[in-house]
Amino acid sequence: MFELLSTLITLDIASTLSPGIFALVIVLLGGKWHAKSRALALLIGILLVGICSSFLGFRLGNAANPEQGQNQISALIDIGFGLIFIFFGAKVLVAKDRKIKTSSVDTGKQIIKWLVLGIVLAATNFDALFLNFTAGKQVGQAIGIDFWEKILLLVFNLIFFILPALLPLAVVILFPVIAVKILQKLNFYVIKYSKYLIFFLFLLLGLMFIRKGLVFFI
């Protein structure tokens, strides 16, 4: 259980580091026309993608028949996942910061547009999507916990996946007076240091999965 939780926490923390989405929601909440409604629509779109990704990962984990323990195929899959994590980590470290243009959509008055945009942004945010999918897979193949405990873990995964959009909205609702200053300062540090933290977490996850796979062959 401890190993599962440590893996999930690492996966979930890494999946929250989406500075582009975080910055976009801050821009939205600074607008004058139904700012909270548009941010909420964007959040719902991201949530829908997260639910689909987490469910697919969960189904794959269940299909692996975890009761039989690790086998050669699952060990190779773990090694493959580890290599993918290391690749993504290196890619994030050398890639330019992803910028999301807001000028063309910020004047739109249809909430449905922001729902669709949330779906598109989440579906193309491959790093976070892969992390969420992997977390769902880990829950699906977990042994020794019942169905409802797995559901709680999946909800836990989803909260972290949508946190870049959920956190700014929650701060504005709970602390409307000081929200702008808090979010702007937080956004500065997220944009400045997130790629290094993502690289470290992806490297750590990659090594964890490779080690897990190699143990079977040693």
N, C-alpha and C positions, 0 to 999 in steps of 0.2 A: 504493500500500500504506500509506504514512504517513497519507494522508487517511482511509482506511478505519479504521486503528487509532485515530486521534485521535477519530473519530466514535464508534466502538464503546466506547472507554474512557469518553467523556463519557456515553453512553447507559447503560453498565453502572454507573458510579458513581451516577448519578441513581436507577437502579432499586433500589439497596441501601437507600435512605433510606426505610424503612418503620418508623417508631418504634413504631407500635401492635403490630406483630408482634414486634419486638425486645423490647418491654416484656413481652409475653405470655410469651415463651419464658423470660425471666428469672424471672417469677413461677412458671412451671412448674418450673424447675430448683431453685427454693427450696422446693418441696413435699417431702413425705415418702414419697408412694406412687409408686414407679417413675418418678421425675422424669425421668430420662434417656430411658426408654422412651417416655413421653408426648411429650417434646420431639422425639424421633426420628420418631415417628409424624406429628407436625405438620410436621416438615421434609419427610418423604416426600410428604405431601399437597401442599405448596407446590411441590416438585420436579416432581410429575406435571403440575401446571398450567403450570409453566415450560417443560417439554418440549413440551407441546401448543402453547403460544403461540409458542415459538421455531421449531417445525417449520412451523406455518402461515405465519409470516413468511418463513421460508426458502423455502417453496414459492412464495409470492407473488413473492419476489425472482427466483427461477429462471424463473417464468412470464413475467416482463417481458422475457425475451430480451436480457440485458445485452450480448451480443456485438454487437448493432446500435448500441450507444451510446444516449445520451439522445434521446428524441423529445418531441413536444409533450405527449403524454399523461403520460409519466413526469415531465416538468418540472412539469406542473400538479399531479400527485400529490405531488411534493416540496414545492411551495408549500402545498398543503393540509395536509401533515404539519407544516410549519413553523408554520402558523396554529394547528393543534391543540396543538402544544407550548406556544406562547405562551398560549393559552387555559387549558391545564392549569396552567401556571406561575402565572398570575394567580389561578386558582381556589384553588390550594394556599396562596397568600400570604394571601388574605382568609378562607379557611375556618377553622372551629374545629378544634382538634386532634381527630383520630379516636380515640375511646376504645373499647377492646375489653373487654367485661365478662367477668370470669373467675370470678365467684362461682358461676354456674350450671353451669359445666363443670369447675371445679377439683376437685370431689369425685367426678367420674365415674371409674369403674374399668375402662372398656372402651377399650382402645387404639384400636380402630376409630373411636371418636368423635373422637379427636384427628386421625386421618388425614382424616376427612371435614371436620373443622373447618379443617384446613390447606388443603384444596381450596377450601372456601368463602371463606376469608380471602384466598387468593391470587387467586381468580377475581373477587372484588369489589374488589380493590386495583387499580383501573383505571389509575392513574398508572404503577405499576411494570409492569403487564401490557402497557400500550401501549409502554413503553420496551423491554421484552423482545421484543415482536413486531417493533418497528422495527429492533432490533439484528439479529434473525434475517433480516429483509428485506434489510438492508444486506449481510449475509454472502452471502445467496442471489444477489444481483445483482452481487457483486464479480467483477472481471475480473483474470486474471493469477495466480490462486492455484488449486491443485488441490483435489480433493475432500477429501482428508484434512486439509489445512490449514483448509478450511471447517468440517470437523467439530470440529477443535481450537478454532476461534473460537466455535462454537456452545456447546461445553462451557464455555469461558471466560465466555460470556454467562450461562449457567445458574448457574455458581458465584456470580456477583455477584447474580443474582436471588434465590437462596436464602440469601445471606449474612446477612440479619437473623435467620434462624433457625439457620443453621449456626455463626456466630461464637460466640454464647453457649454452645452445646453443646460446641464445640471447646475453648473456654476452660475450661469445667468439667472436661472430660476431661483436658486437659493440665496445668492448674494448679488442682487441686481445693482447695488450702488458701487461696489468695488470690482465687479466682474471684469470690466474691460482691462484694468491695470493688471489683474492677476493673469488673465489669459494672454495678454501681449507679452508679459515677462516669461511665462511658461512656454509660449510659442517660440521665443527667441532661443531658449535653451534646447528645446526639442529639435528645431531646425539645425542648430549648430553642432549638437553632439549625437544625434540619433543614429547616424550612419556608423559611428564607431561602436556604439552599444549594440546595434543590430549585428555588426560583423562579429563581435565577441560572442553574442548569444547563439548566432548561427554556427560559429566554429565549435562552441561548446556542445550544441545539440548534435552536430555532425560527428564529433568524436564519441559522444555517448552512444549514438546508434551504430556506428562502426564497431565500437567495442562490444556492444550487445550482440551483433551479428557474428563477430570473430570468435566470441566465447564458445559458440556451438562447434566450431571446427578445431578448436585447440584441445 
